[in-house]
Amino acid sequence: MSRQYHEYFGNIHMHTTHSDGVGDFEELVQAAAAVGLNFVFVTDHNVLVRDSEEGYRYGVLTLVGEEVHDPDLEQEGNHLLCLGVEDDLTALGPDPQKLIDGVIAQGALPFLAHPIERFTKLIPTHYPWRNWEVTGFHGVELWNYMSSFRGIVTSKTQALLMGFFPHLFTTGPLPEMLAKWDELTAERPVVALGGVDVHAETYNIGPIRRCFLPYEHCARALNTHLLTEEAFIGPNSSQATDKDDSAVRHDRGQVLGALRAGRCWLGYDLVEWTSGFRFQAEHDRGSGVMGDTIGTPSPGKATHFRAVTPADGTLRLLRDGKPVAESQGRRLEHTDTEPGVYRVEVWKKRWGRPRGWIFSNPIYVRG
């Protein structure tokens, strides 16, 4: 590929004391900085605090959107991540289609939050996306880290173990969510991101008090990695807070541009850092990376796919949701004559079980 991209990674879908999170922005960003994240995208419930909170903190690009929903809905759900909005859209929460349209009207990106959730008798609360007749949403939260634990807990003993050892329980996105995403991308490009949905809440289980999924743990766990067209300008000083508006505007635009184009992947970095992953395709009529539509090759020609990882794993290339190639190690190459929606999954054994490590956005080989 002739085009050179710049890679950045960070947490998306985070909550603070502005809604139902436990920590404030300072605590959240300090945890992100300690891990080395490039950015965070905070989305408190039904409140937009962009003017007061957005900027560089501790070298971390701190972006602010909101998660909008209707709190009066009889069966709660239909949570929408509104990334890049300039004005609060809480008033549109009761009408999901008007809400999506309102986000688009601001030139921002609507993502369905935790669209499919499992639940158990012990934790029956869940907040799925219920109105699938809506149109125009830009993408989906393919893996919601916090809600992935919701459907696992069947006993208080298990909940206690999960509080101390969450990494032993989660293995990746829900299979039904992957299937739904494949169904959606068969119709049009739909971008997937990973959301930590961190609240850093503390729970009491008998005499034991434990913070479940604190900010720093989530910063090490599930990140969305981006390929941007331009490098971040970054903060212009080493001060804790840097309100250089021009740098923030530029770098914010790069994050939103990569999400808009789908040049991103989900990395379960707690297994091992996924920085350096790449997925690309080329044929005689074009080439592209994640998120691109490259058309179809000339009659009798084929498309060549290449994926590389920073460490060994099981790499799988899927076309329209079905595996077409697999390799062990750090590289997968495959040549295919069929049109379709191609994406890569990488699995890696850790803590005694295979874990979903990398989930790429697709390359669309079709007219």
Phi, psi and omega in degrees: 000132182281329182285136177254130180250164178246131184261133174222155181215153181189177178272136174238143180077085184223152183233146181231188179293352174292340173227252185245021173274161184271325183261159175271181183299322181299314180295317181298312185286327175301320178294319179296319180294322180298329181273334180102021177293149177274329182207160168228150177234103185271133184226076179292157185287122170052038175205139179241113184245035185298314185300325184268338190242339185284142180152189175268132174229128176051033179081002182256127175291114185255106183255152185228121168238211175206157174251112187255137175206170177262106183291347181265003179297134184298313172253102189296146180165205180055048176276131182239124172280124182249097186259121178095008181287149178263332184232149181296134182243019183304325183298339180269000183306322181293344180238098185304322181291317177296326178295312178301315179298324179293322176296315181297322180298336177271005182072021183255182189241117176268125177239134176288124181272139180029065187298327179234127180229142170266162177208165180230172177297327181289323178232083184280344181291136177201156190225064184283170171278126188253336187256080184282359177279354180292160179229161170091353178295144186281326184194187182226154171275098186294322180227111172263113190297312183294314185288344178295340178274341187300320184273008182259328191286115180241353179208159179293328177296317178296320178298321179295313178298320180295326178298327181265329185229060184299331183295341181281347191254322185270143182235349180151187177298154176297135178304324179290334176285321175299318180295321179294319178298315177300322177297317181292316183289344174294336182265321183195164176298129176227118186278138177253140172227167175254133179239132180279331180054043186283134174239339180058041181282151177254133183241151175251124174238096188065229180277357185264131181243128187214135173278122181266124180055068177293168185303316184291324176299314182295327178295332178273348191267272189252115180238156170257121180263135185242149168247111183260154180285328180235154178287151173298143170284317177080173179293147182263009177208172179265011179294157182298322180236130181232115182258043176286097188299322182294319178294317181296316180299315181297310185290324174300318179297325178292320178297310181294325178296318178293319177294323179296319183278345184079018178277072185199162175217160174270129178239119174277080190289347176294329176291310175185144183302136184260005179302134181104352176296141175216147177219126183212164181214153178205148170214187188291346182252351181176176179209163180187173177241185179312134179094341184278149167253120188248011181069192181247153179288170176296155177307132181086353179258168183228166176258134179256127181250143179218129174231138178229145181236159181282350178207170183293146176192184173259110183265133179231131173258127181244140173244120181054038176085359182244133182299135176237346179202151179212146175211158176254143178118224184241008187211141173226132175228139184207140177245132187217141180264352186273141170287164178156185179255112186253130176219166184239136167242141174235128180245149184215133180283127179207139180056039171086358183216155172293134179239139172294121187255314183224135174228111184274156165285159188280161161253127185262113178257088182193166182294000000 
